[in-house]
């Protein structure tokens, strides 16, 4: 099975799904901001808010929710890819070191396991595992609302401590956080914002991982041969009994 091919198919689908799904709502915000039909004749109002403010906010909320759904699909794609590599490609089980790393998340456990198999510290790959970890965290946090008054999701303090400049954080809040006391942000969190730029950057990072593993499969040959020798050594006493 060409695991990388199936990974790429999923990643391409997510890219296209995001663009197609957000296009309607981006068009609405553009029409409102430009005063185009059907938003060219605002009703009389004395409340001081821009015309069609609710419609504009609803469109942006829909775009945010599409981003959250797409990062969930992306997290699933990453996990399915890594599990397929584990079960179908190299057929390994996690050792004690990987199980310890697993307590902090499966991305770290696979980083350790595949690093050993492919004889790499991953620096040469250029893969940013920090981003891969944030994909999983965003998926987990995106499934749970924080506030009955709206649909915004907050990145919690633990994640901010692990990833001080979260890729899926609202830019204005990250900039406000820079150089300031982190106590406020650790208490209140940062608003999750999964836009096209951050989503596609994360997709590219997962694609980079798949490409690098595929191009360096031969590096696993010593590990594969060693595993074969270990299996033969374990089976030898049974054949002599």
N, C-alpha and C positions, 0 to 999 in steps of 0.2 A: 504493500500500500504506500502511495506517495503522500505521506502525512503533510508535508509542506504544501502540496497543491491544495489539499482540502482546507488548510489554514488560510491560504491566500484567498480562496473562494469566499470564506466567511468574512475576511477582512474587507474584501471588495464589496461584499453585500452591505456591510455596516456603513461603509463610506457612502454608497449610493442611497441606502435607506435614510441616512441622516439628511442628505441633501434634498431628496425628494420629499421627505416628511416636513422639513422646515420651510420649504419654498413658499407654501401658502401663507404661513404666518409672517415670514419676512416680507412678503408682498403687502400684507396688511399694514405692518409698521411703516413701510415705505410710503404707502398711499396716505396714511394718516399724517406722517411728518411732512409730506409734500402737498397736502391739501387736495389730493386727487379723489375723483369719484370712486366709491360712493361716500367719501368723507369730505366732500367739498362744500357741504352746506350744514355746518354745525348748528345744533339747536341753541336757542337763547339760554344763557345761564349766567348767574351772578355769584357762583361759588368760587370763582378765581382759578379753577383748574383748567388746564388746556383742554380743548374740545376732544372728545373721544378718548379721554384718558383711560377709562376702564377697558375699552376695546384694545388700546395699545398695550396696557399691562397684561391683559389676558393673552394676547398674541405672544408677548415675550415669555410669559409663564409656560405657554405651550412649547416654545422653543427649548426652554430649560428642561422641561420634563422629557422631551425627545432626547436631549443629551444624556439625561440620567438613564433612560431605557437603553440607549446605545452603549453606554459604558458597561451596563449589565451584560449585554450581548458580547461585548469585547472581553470582559472578565471570563465569561463562559468559554469563549474561543481559546483564550490563553490556557485555561485549565484543561480543556479537552485536548489541546495540542500537547501539553506537557505529559498528561496521563497516557496519551497514545505513544509518545516517545518512550515512556517508561514501560508500558505493557507490550507494545508491538515492535518497537525498534531495537532497544537495548535490553529489554526484559530484565530489569533490575528491581530490587527491593531496597527500601530505605534502611540504612544501618543506624547505629546509635547516634552518630554525629548528625545525620539528616533528621532523625526523630527529634533531637534537641532543637534544631533549627525550625522544625515544623511547628513548634509551639508559638513561634512568632509569625507564622504564615507559610503557606505552601511554596510561595515563590522562592524564599530563602532556602528551603529544603531542596528544591530542584536545582538551585544555583550550586549548592555544595555537591550534590550527587553528579550532575552533568559536568561540573568542573573537574571532578576526579576522572570520570569516564573519558572526557575529551582532553584531559591534561592541559587545562587552562585556568588562569586566574580571572579570566573574562576581560581583563584590561584591553587586550588586543582586539576583542570583538567589537568594542565600542558600544555595546548594549548597556543602556542605563536601567539597571534593575530597580533603582529607586522609583522610576516611572511605572514599571511593571507592578511593583508593590502598591503603588497608589491607585492603580486601576482596580485592584481587588478591594482595597479599602473604600474607594468611591462606590463600588458596586454594593458593598455591605451597608454603608451608611445611607446610600440613596434609596434603599428599600424602606427606610423608616423616617417618617416625618417628625419634625421637632416642634411644630407650632400649629395649633388648630386654626389660627387666623390666616394662614397662607400655605403655599407649597414649597417654600424655601427649605433647603436642607443645610444643616450646619456641619462643617468639618470639626470634629471634637478636639479637645486639648491634647489627647494622647497622640493623635495623628499629627498635629502641629508640632509637637515636640520631636517626633520622628522625622518629619518633613517640613522644616520651617518655612519653605516657600512652595506650598502645594501647587501642583500643576493644574488642579481643578478648583483652585480658590479664586474668589472674586478679586480682580486686579486691584481695584481701589482699596480694598481692605488689606491686601498684602502690602501695598505701598505705604499705607498708613501704619502698618505694623513695623516696618523696617526702622531699626534704630530706637524703637520705643520699648517700654516695659511690656513684657509679654503677659503679665498677670491678667490684664483686661481680656486679651484674646484667648488665653487659656480658660477663662471663665465663660466667655460668651461664644467662643468659636469663630470660625470664618465661614462666610456663606459659600456653599458649593456652587461653582459656575462651570458647567461643561459646555464650552462653545466649540465651534468648528475647528479653531486653531488647536486647542488643547486636545480635543478628541482625536483629530487626525495625527497629531504628534505622537500620541500614545499608540495609535494603530501602527504608525511607521516603526515605532520601537519594537513592537511585537513581531512585525514582519522582518525587521533586522535580525532578531533572535532566530527565527525560523531559517532565514537565508544563511546565517553564519553556521548554524548546526549542520545544515545540509552540505555546505561547502567544506566542512571539516570532519565529515563522518569518518574518514580514514584514520583520524587521530585516535579513534576508539579501538582500533585493531589490537593494540597491546592489551587493553583492558579485556576485550572479548576473548583473546587467547588465554589470558590468565584465568578468567572465569571458567573456560572450558577445561583447563588443566585442573582447577579445583574440583570441578564436578567429577572428572575422571578419577581423581585421587580419592574422593569420597565413595565412589562406586566400586573401586578396586577390591576392598576387603569383602564386599558382598559377593563378588564374582568368584573369590577364592574359597568361600565357605561351603 
